Amino acid sequence: MVKGDSQALKFDVFSLSGFTDLALVNKVFDIFDALPHSLQPQRYGPYEPVERAYDSAKRSELVSAWLNEECARDDYRPQSGVLCLKSGSRSKAEYLVAWSKGIAPRFNFIGGSATFTGDRHSGGLRDFVDGATAIVTATDAVLGLIDRESPETNNLLSLINLKVRLPEPCWMMFFGAPYVELFGKDRLRNAPCHEAVELPSGHFRLMITSSPHEPVAEEARTRIREHFGRMAFTEPGRAIRVQKPGLVPSFDFRNVL
């Protein structure tokens, strides 16, 4: 990437933790509040346009919005919620929280995107990656992804179904307990990628290539598919929703049902 060029990156975090747990909700808001100013939310709301001023000193209002308490009644507690958050800076940082607790098993979700210049070791991008890593840990995520934002990746929430397969390998991938059990620690430690790290939380973070600013080469993706098993990943160029079920973990959906 030429110096001065900008690149939009995104993260997607999928969790089976209960997103109505107040301790978890406050941990995530603590992560947002600890980000540098350029990446911090400045506005929030349940849908577009996102107009309410984000004030970290009014945490109770933010928690109420996360829990969708505007829809609560004496005889009813909301079973789902969506929260949009946006920065007011040139980074164009945006975040989305989506949770559900119903009769159908679904993964709770936190995603984010921002625009950067420079490489991973420049401040903004490093903080973005560190923030995503903290969210993976706080939510005990089953899977986390960080990748370039592009027309092929910006609709991941509507396309992915981890009960069928993993998406195609991307720049950085976090594997939680279900995948650690499925693949084994040795296979994750020895993955053919730029870097494989076991985090204190027990998650494994795989950096497939050294830089997020270029698409992951098909050769690198092929090495990952062959290492973990081709049936674990979606086939190149095909959406997960049209795939036959492949190699998947045994997921515990008790906290989201």
Summary of the structure (lengths in Angstrom):
residues: 257
radius of gyration: 18.0
end to end distance: 44.6
largest distance: 57.8
contacts: 790
relative contact order: 0.17
helix: 31%
strand: 24%
